[in-house]
Amino acid sequence: MSVILCTAGYDHIIRFWEALSGICSRTIQHPESQVNRLCITPDKRFVAAAGRHRVYLYDIRSTNPNPVMKFDGHTNNITGVAFHCEGKWMVTSSEDCSVKVWDVRSGTLQRNYTHKAPVNDVVIHPNQGELISGDGSGYIRVWDLGESRCTHQLIPEEDVSVASVSVASDGSLLCAGNNKGNVYLWRMLQNQDETSIVPVATFQAHKDYLTRVLLSPDVKHLATCSADHTAKVWSLDPEYAPAKMAAAAREKAGESGQKSAPNGPEANGKTPGKISSKLRTEWNGKGSPASSAVITSGGSTEISASELIQADSFVSDTPFVSLLDGPPMDPTTNTLYLETTLASHQRWVWDCAFSADSAYLVTVSSDHCARLWELSSGQIIRQYQGHHRGAVCVALNDYSEPR
């Protein structure tokens, strides 16, 4: 059981796969509803299946088809599920506008946080002390479990649903994707007891609904899934060869006195100022978010998210690399560097999962199929066929040791 791979969706069946052979080794019936999300516990012992109102916990090592525990308390579709690093507690998000924290040992509800709109996703920060959730009105909230309150509120595009959020395994980056196909990246900085969240990049990854964003375990790749039938993999690695070549070309142009065409604020007749790393969107203690302000060379001012992110990418001392050691940006497209487009699915691509070494990606689609991709070549290594309705969620744990 060194590799646990399972998929589920609208046929009410959870399928476990032998990753290398593509054989379905086990099925579990989930008759109550479709399965919206799957999550495997770090010790590989259980899988959580999130459905319409409930989460069921199944024993992976047992042949028992019945759940060993039920988490009952949501009143609408559950959209996200994640486990504490030692499996002691679990967090869920739901279209009932709530984020809930559960004790896995007893099945009891420990925390309940509310949004003003359906919550589409939730993740756990690697520090295990914060949750990050995104909702249908365009809000992203950071919840401090110790203080049991919202400490940060981000609004990349108001009234544009945040479909998915992801946080880097080292806690350095926060990523979100929305229903316009746009991706937002923030740098998360920890200064003593204060977290600063600074935007470093934004771009349109897809021209249709974005269904999932996922940062790779090595924090060198970003995967995005979309209703446009594709998944894409973007580079976050400053050592990525095309990024280094572009940086070298820019340096050479600078040395020869040539001026390259701007792709940041100067392209719109704006001169970027120096941007402080103190940008924060925090609650002001009165139930509403504080203003999103940045420090420029002329003092404190409010600036739009898109202007800030463009300036942030443009002002960097390192060519096409955002401030605060941000990811390399492609000067020809003003996006992250696109490594590969995975384009063999016939319908919406709903979910994805990286392998532990970040070399492979599993995707699932409404075309009933799951596929294993080798990212270096962009080729399909294995297809997993057996679902007779749309497959919308996948979980993979191939770590050699429990996380």
C-alpha positions in Angstrom: 0.0 0.0 0.0 2.9 2.4 -0.7 0.8 4.2 -3.3 -2.8 5.1 -2.5 -4.7 6.5 -5.5 -8.5 6.9 -5.6 -11.1 8.7 -7.6 -14.8 9.4 -7.3 -17.6 11.5 -8.7 -21.2 11.4 -9.9 -21.6 7.6 -10.2 -21.5 7.3 -6.4 -18.5 5.0 -6.4 -15.1 5.4 -4.9 -12.5 3.6 -7.0 -9.0 2.6 -5.8 -6.4 2.1 -8.5 -3.1 0.3 -8.9 -1.2 3.3 -10.1 1.3 1.5 -12.4 -1.0 -1.0 -14.0 -4.2 1.1 -14.1 -6.2 -1.8 -12.6 -9.1 -0.9 -10.3 -8.3 -2.9 -7.2 -11.3 -2.0 -5.0 -14.6 -0.1 -5.1 -16.7 1.4 -2.3 -20.3 2.3 -2.9 -21.3 5.8 -1.7 -25.1 5.6 -2.4 -26.2 8.7 -0.4 -24.8 11.3 -2.9 -22.2 12.1 -5.4 -18.6 12.4 -4.0 -17.4 16.0 -4.3 -13.9 15.7 -2.7 -11.6 13.0 -1.5 -8.7 13.2 1.0 -6.4 10.5 2.3 -5.1 10.7 5.9 -1.3 11.3 6.2 -0.8 7.8 7.6 -2.6 6.3 4.6 -5.1 4.5 6.8 -8.3 6.3 5.9 -9.9 8.2 3.1 -12.5 10.9 3.6 -15.3 11.2 1.1 -17.2 14.5 1.1 -20.7 14.5 -0.3 -23.9 16.4 -0.1 -24.2 16.9 3.6 -21.7 14.6 5.2 -18.2 13.3 5.2 -17.7 9.6 5.5 -14.4 8.1 6.7 -13.5 4.7 5.1 -10.8 2.3 6.2 -8.3 1.8 3.3 -6.7 -1.3 4.8 -10.0 -3.1 5.5 -12.4 -4.9 3.1 -15.3 -3.4 5.1 -17.4 -1.4 2.6 -19.1 0.6 5.4 -17.7 3.9 6.8 -16.0 3.7 10.1 -17.0 7.3 11.0 -19.5 9.9 9.9 -19.2 13.7 10.2 -22.7 15.2 10.2 -23.4 18.9 10.5 -23.3 20.7 7.1 -26.6 21.5 5.4 -25.4 21.7 1.8 -22.7 20.3 -0.5 -19.3 19.9 1.1 -16.7 21.3 -1.2 -13.4 20.9 0.6 -11.7 18.5 3.1 -8.2 18.4 4.5 -6.5 16.7 7.4 -4.1 17.9 10.2 -0.6 16.6 9.6 -1.0 13.9 12.3 -4.6 13.2 11.4 -5.9 14.5 14.7 -8.5 16.8 13.2 -10.1 17.5 9.8 -11.4 20.7 8.2 -14.3 20.9 5.8 -15.9 23.7 3.7 -19.4 23.8 2.3 -21.9 25.6 0.2 -23.8 26.2 3.5 -21.4 29.2 3.9 -19.4 27.5 6.7 -15.9 26.1 7.5 -15.9 23.4 10.2 -13.1 21.8 12.2 -13.7 18.2 13.4 -12.0 16.0 15.9 -11.2 12.8 13.9 -10.9 10.6 17.0 -14.4 11.4 18.3 -16.2 12.8 15.2 -17.3 15.9 17.2 -17.4 19.5 15.9 -14.6 21.7 17.3 -14.8 25.0 15.4 -17.3 26.7 13.1 -16.5 29.7 10.9 -18.9 31.5 8.6 -18.7 33.3 5.3 -21.4 35.4 3.7 -21.4 33.2 0.6 -21.0 29.5 -0.2 -17.5 28.3 0.6 -15.8 26.6 -2.4 -12.6 25.4 -0.9 -10.4 25.2 2.3 -6.8 24.3 2.9 -4.6 24.0 6.0 -1.5 26.1 6.3 1.6 24.0 6.9 2.0 25.6 10.4 -1.2 23.7 11.3 -2.5 26.8 13.0 -4.3 28.6 10.2 -7.0 27.7 7.6 -7.5 29.5 4.3 -10.9 29.4 2.6 -12.4 31.0 -0.5 -16.0 31.7 -1.3 -18.5 32.5 -4.0 -18.5 36.2 -3.6 -14.7 36.5 -4.3 -13.4 36.6 -0.7 -10.5 34.6 0.7 -10.2 34.4 4.5 -7.4 33.3 6.7 -8.5 31.8 10.0 -6.3 31.6 13.1 -7.2 28.4 15.0 -5.5 29.5 18.2 -7.4 32.8 18.4 -10.4 31.4 16.6 -10.9 34.4 14.3 -10.3 35.7 10.8 -7.0 37.6 10.6 -6.8 38.4 6.9 -9.3 38.9 4.2 -8.3 39.1 0.5 -10.5 40.2 -2.3 -8.8 39.6 -5.7 -12.0 40.3 -7.7 -15.1 41.1 -5.9 -18.2 39.1 -6.9 -16.1 36.7 -8.9 -16.3 33.3 -7.2 -13.0 31.9 -5.8 -13.2 28.3 -7.0 -10.0 27.0 -5.4 -7.2 27.8 -3.1 -3.8 26.2 -2.5 -0.9 26.9 0.0 2.7 25.9 -0.6 4.1 23.0 1.4 6.6 25.4 3.0 4.0 28.1 3.6 5.7 30.5 1.3 3.0 31.0 -1.3 -0.8 31.2 -1.4 -2.6 30.7 -4.7 -6.2 31.2 -5.7 -8.2 30.7 -8.9 -11.5 32.1 -9.9 -14.4 31.7 -12.3 -12.9 34.0 -14.9 -9.9 31.7 -15.2 -7.6 34.1 -13.3 -4.9 33.0 -11.0 -3.6 35.0 -8.1 -0.3 34.4 -6.2 0.7 35.9 -2.8 3.8 35.7 -0.8 3.2 34.8 2.8 5.7 36.4 5.2 6.0 35.6 8.9 7.4 38.4 10.9 7.5 37.5 14.6 3.8 37.0 15.5 2.5 38.7 12.3 1.8 37.3 8.9 2.0 39.6 5.9 0.4 38.6 2.6 1.9 40.3 -0.4 0.6 39.9 -4.0 3.4 38.8 -6.4 1.6 37.7 -9.6 -1.7 37.5 -11.4 -2.6 36.2 -14.8 -5.4 34.6 -16.8 -4.6 30.9 -16.9 -7.7 29.7 -18.8 -10.4 31.4 -20.8 -13.1 29.4 -19.0 -14.0 28.5 -15.5 -11.1 27.5 -13.4 -11.9 24.4 -11.2 -8.7 23.8 -9.3 -5.3 25.3 -8.5 -2.6 23.2 -6.9 0.9 24.0 -5.9 3.4 21.1 -6.2 5.1 19.6 -3.1 8.5 21.0 -4.2 6.9 24.4 -4.8 8.3 24.6 -8.4 5.1 24.0 -10.3 1.5 25.2 -10.3 -1.3 23.1 -11.8 -4.5 24.6 -13.0 -7.7 22.7 -14.1 -10.5 24.2 -16.2 -13.8 23.8 -17.9 -11.9 24.3 -21.1 -11.1 20.6 -21.0 -7.4 21.1 -20.2 -5.0 21.2 -17.2 -1.9 23.4 -17.4 1.3 23.3 -15.5 3.1 26.6 -14.8 6.7 27.1 -13.6 7.5 28.7 -10.3 11.2 27.8 -10.5 13.6 30.7 -11.0 16.0 28.0 -12.5 13.5 27.1 -15.2 15.5 27.3 -18.4 13.3 29.7 -20.5 13.1 32.0 -17.5 16.9 32.1 -17.2 17.3 32.7 -20.9 14.8 35.6 -20.8 16.6 37.1 -17.8 20.0 36.8 -19.5 18.6 38.4 -22.7 17.2 41.3 -20.7 20.5 41.8 -18.9 22.4 41.8 -22.2 19.9 44.3 -23.6 20.5 46.5 -20.6 24.2 46.3 -20.9 24.0 47.4 -24.6 21.9 50.3 -23.7 18.7 49.0 -25.3 15.4 49.6 -23.7 12.9 46.7 -23.8 9.2 47.4 -24.2 7.5 47.6 -20.8 4.9 45.0 -19.9 4.0 46.5 -16.5 2.5 49.8 -15.4 4.8 51.9 -17.7 3.0 50.2 -20.6 -0.1 52.2 -19.5 1.8 55.4 -18.9 2.3 54.7 -15.2 5.5 54.9 -13.4 5.9 52.3 -10.7 7.0 53.3 -7.2 8.8 51.3 -4.6 6.3 48.8 -3.1 6.7 47.9 0.6 6.3 44.3 1.8 4.0 45.6 4.5 0.9 45.2 2.4 -1.8 43.5 4.5 -5.5 43.0 4.3 -6.6 42.5 7.8 -9.6 42.9 10.0 -9.7 46.2 11.8 -11.4 44.7 14.8 -14.8 46.2 13.9 -16.1 43.4 11.7 -14.9 44.9 8.4 -11.7 44.5 6.5 -9.0 47.3 6.7 -8.1 49.1 3.6 -5.7 47.4 1.2 -2.9 49.9 1.1 0.7 49.8 -0.2 3.6 52.1 0.6 4.9 53.8 -2.6 7.7 56.3 -3.0 5.1 59.1 -2.4 3.6 57.7 0.8 0.6 55.5 1.6 -2.0 55.1 -1.1 -4.7 52.7 -2.2 -4.1 50.8 -5.4 -6.0 48.2 -7.2 -5.0 44.6 -7.0 -4.2 44.4 -10.7 -2.1 47.6 -10.7 -0.2 46.4 -7.6 0.6 43.0 -9.0 1.8 44.4 -12.3 4.0 46.9 -10.5 5.2 44.2 -8.2 6.4 42.1 -11.1 7.9 45.1 -13.0 9.9 46.8 -10.2 11.9 43.8 -9.3 15.6 44.1 -9.3 15.9 40.7 -10.9 14.5 40.6 -14.5 11.0 39.1 -14.7 11.1 37.9 -11.1 8.6 39.4 -8.7 9.6 41.1 -5.5 10.2 38.9 -2.4 11.8 36.1 -4.5 8.6 35.7 -6.5 8.1 33.3 -9.5 9.6 34.1 -12.9 7.2 35.9 -15.3 7.1 35.4 -19.0 7.6 38.9 -20.6 5.8 37.9 -23.8 2.6 36.8 -22.1 2.8 38.5 -18.7 2.0 35.2 -17.1 4.0 32.5 -15.3 6.0 30.4 -17.7 3.7 27.7 -19.1 5.5 24.3 -18.9 2.9 22.1 -20.5 -0.8 21.9 -21.5 -2.5 18.6 -20.8 -5.2 18.5 -23.4 -6.5 15.0 -23.9 -9.6 15.2 -21.7 -12.9 15.6 -23.6 -14.8 17.5 -21.0 -14.3 19.6 -17.9 -11.1 18.8 -15.8 -12.2 19.0 -12.2 -9.4 18.0 -10.0 -5.7 17.0 -9.9 -3.0 15.6 -7.6 0.8 15.8 -7.7 3.0 12.8 -7.0 5.3 13.3 -3.9 8.3 14.0 -6.2 6.3 16.6 -8.2 7.2 14.7 -11.4 3.7 13.4 -12.2 0.1 14.7 -12.1 -3.2 12.8 -11.9 -6.3 14.5 -13.4 -10.0 13.6 -13.4 -12.7 14.8 -15.8 -16.3 14.7 -16.7 -15.3 12.4 -19.5 -15.3 9.6 -16.8 -11.5 9.2 -17.0 -8.6 9.8 -14.8 -5.1 10.2 -16.3 -1.6 10.0 -15.0 0.7 12.5 -16.8 4.5 12.7 -16.8 5.2 16.4 -16.6 8.6 16.5 -18.2 7.2 15.1 -21.4 3.5 16.1 -21.1 2.7 12.5 -22.0 -0.1 10.2 -20.6 1.5 7.4 -18.7 -1.7 5.6 -17.6 -5.4 5.9 -18.0 -7.9 4.8 -15.3 -11.2 3.9 -16.8 -14.2 2.5 -15.0 -16.4 5.4 -13.8 -19.6 5.6 -15.8 -20.4 9.2 -14.9 -18.2 12.2 -14.4 -15.1 11.8 -12.2 -14.7 15.0 -10.2 -12.2 14.3 -7.4 -8.9 12.5 -6.9 -6.7 11.8 -4.0 -3.1 10.5 -4.2 -0.6 9.6 -1.4 2.6 8.1 -2.5 4.9 9.5 0.2 7.4 6.9 1.5 6.8 8.1 5.1 3.6 9.5 6.8 3.4 13.2 6.4 
